[in-house]
Every structure is written in structure tokens, then in C-alpha cells.
């Protein structure tokens, strides 16, 4: 092989997932941040770094991002991404570029370091049949990740026709559908927990791998037509590169996922998604795989995973 051909092959292999692939990969714009949520004390500031990529991993360094706080009484943000904690509460910082892309960062502001800064819901499962019950647990943490116990919890169901939740976190299923349950401790709300009612389902919350971003909920369920369906929640966000794909797998190792997992589809945008797994492979069952994986396929790098419960 001639030197020039070897040189080009080396360039292509090194560039996978970091910016250069000249064959079939799409080149959608995206904004990436180094954090998805932050906690601050009143009066503190934090710098959020965000970069607009107009061609996957090709950055537009002079892009003028638009920064906006959903509630400036909680936290304000200037046009450089500097966030200032104003008053106790929660809000979202929106980061956008022109009309192409918008991402958000959750901000919780506390008055003292021992205040509740994060609330997390745990559940023994993710699906219920009609009239079935499931016990949820809410845990509270400080901004230093120290757990706070014995605090009252306010439980809320987003749709009480689907399911209700009592003051102790016991959920009762009433009708078919997907319902979101939240827990609030000292005015700090948890991310919503999605439960599938009246059908067979498994779900999990995405977690990023290393420095890569992955948030939102993945739900795998059997619909009324006996089709296996995979959905992502509306708050789904991930890092993008040249060839980011959704897989079902029994490992989070990128090389194992690519060789042994089931490739579902390429993902190029954030937000809610629906995939018909049965159309990919009609023999796959609800319990055949334990993870939903976001994989940079060219380099076999796992960007994020959701363990299905």
C-alpha cells in the first residue's frame, strides 16, 4: 500500500467520532454543554461552557449563543453563560443558536450547603397492570451529595386518570398509558419518573459515559398490536458525533455493543423519539436485552446507557 493511502486511512480512523467522516454519516448541528444540571448557593456564580457545532464535531467558535433563564428570580444568566444564583428555587437555563438548536441546563439554588439540592426517585419496577400498586422511594441530597433523611415528601402524578400516588409514595394504576410521577422535598422537585400502566414495559434513565452527555428516560414496551416499541422521553439529550446510534444490548462496553447488540436506528436530534423494534427484528422479546445504549458507531464508544428495570 502506498504511503499516501496509508496516511488517509489513519486520518479516517482517528477522526471517527471527533469530526471527519466523508462517506455516509449525517452532519447535523448541535449544542454541547459540559453539565446538564448545577446547584448553587444564593449569591454564587457558575460558568456554563457551551459550544455550537455546525457540522457535528466541527465547532463554530464565533457562534453567538442566546442564553436565557426561565425564572430570573431564581437564577440569571448573561450572554457569556455566567449563571448567578438569585433566590432559592429551581429553574432552567436555555441555550440556543438562531432557530436551529436549543438545550437546557437545570439549576437549583439553595440558601445553605446543607439544604436539599437534588431529589431522586427509586422504584422496584417501571410498569404496572391496572389496579396494581408500586411503592416509590424519594431520596434527598445536598449540593455536596450528602444524603438528607426524614424530610416530608410531596408526591404528584401528572395524570391522575392514569395513576394516583399517595402521601407515602404508593402508586395505584387506573388506566392504560404512560404517567410521570415527581417527588418534591423542601421545594426541590425530582426529575419525573415514567411508569407504564396497563401494558408490559421496562424503562431506565440515561446516564452519560465519561465526559459524554445522556439524559432522559428510555421505555421499552409491547403495544396493543404486540409490537415491541422503544421510546425516549421529551427531555432526552445526548452528545452527537459522526454516527451516533441507538442499540439494545446486554453490555455497556462499546465494542461488545457493536458486535453483539441490536442496532435500532441512528439518532441525530434530541427530544422525544419512537422506534419499532419489531420491525428491526421480529424475534426480539421485552426481556432479551438489559440496556439501551447510545453508541458512537465508527469508534465503538458508548456515549450513554439506560439500564432497563
HELIX and SHEET records of a PDB file:
HELIX    1   1 UNK A    3  UNK A   15  1                                  13    
HELIX    2   2 UNK A  254  UNK A  260  1                                   7    
HELIX    3   3 UNK A  277  UNK A  280  1                                   4    
HELIX    4   4 UNK A  297  UNK A  299  5                                   3    
SHEET    1   A 3 UNK A  30  UNK A  33  0                                        
SHEET    2   A 3 UNK A  50  UNK A  55 -1                                        
SHEET    3   A 3 UNK A  58  UNK A  59 -1                                        
SHEET    1   B 4 UNK A  37  UNK A  41  0                                        
SHEET    2   B 4 UNK A 101  UNK A 110  1                                        
SHEET    3   B 4 UNK A  89  UNK A  97 -1                                        
SHEET    4   B 4 UNK A  66  UNK A  69 -1                                        
SHEET    1   C 3 UNK A  45  UNK A  47  0                                        
SHEET    2   C 3 UNK A  82  UNK A  85 -1                                        
SHEET    3   C 3 UNK A  75  UNK A  77 -1                                        
SHEET    1   D 3 UNK A 118  UNK A 123  0                                        
SHEET    2   D 3 UNK A 133  UNK A 141 -1                                        
SHEET    3   D 3 UNK A 147  UNK A 148 -1                                        
SHEET    1   E 4 UNK A 118  UNK A 123  0                                        
SHEET    2   E 4 UNK A 133  UNK A 141 -1                                        
SHEET    3   E 4 UNK A 170  UNK A 173 -1                                        
SHEET    4   E 4 UNK A 163  UNK A 165 -1                                        
SHEET    1   F 4 UNK A 127  UNK A 128  0                                        
SHEET    2   F 4 UNK A 193  UNK A 197  1                                        
SHEET    3   F 4 UNK A 177  UNK A 185 -1                                        
SHEET    4   F 4 UNK A 154  UNK A 157 -1                                        
SHEET    1   G 4 UNK A 127  UNK A 128  0                                        
SHEET    2   G 4 UNK A 193  UNK A 197  1                                        
SHEET    3   G 4 UNK A 177  UNK A 185 -1                                        
SHEET    4   G 4 UNK A 188  UNK A 189 -1                                        
SHEET    1   H 4 UNK A 201  UNK A 205  0                                        
SHEET    2   H 4 UNK A 217  UNK A 222 -1                                        
SHEET    3   H 4 UNK A 228  UNK A 232 -1                                        
SHEET    4   H 4 UNK A 273  UNK A 276 -1                                        
SHEET    1   I 5 UNK A 207  UNK A 208  0                                        
SHEET    2   I 5 UNK A 301  UNK A 307 -1                                        
SHEET    3   I 5 UNK A 291  UNK A 296 -1                                        
SHEET    4   I 5 UNK A 244  UNK A 249 -1                                        
SHEET    5   I 5 UNK A 262  UNK A 266 -1                                        
SHEET    1   J 2 UNK A 214  UNK A 215  0                                        
SHEET    2   J 2 UNK A 237  UNK A 238 -1                                        
END                                                                             
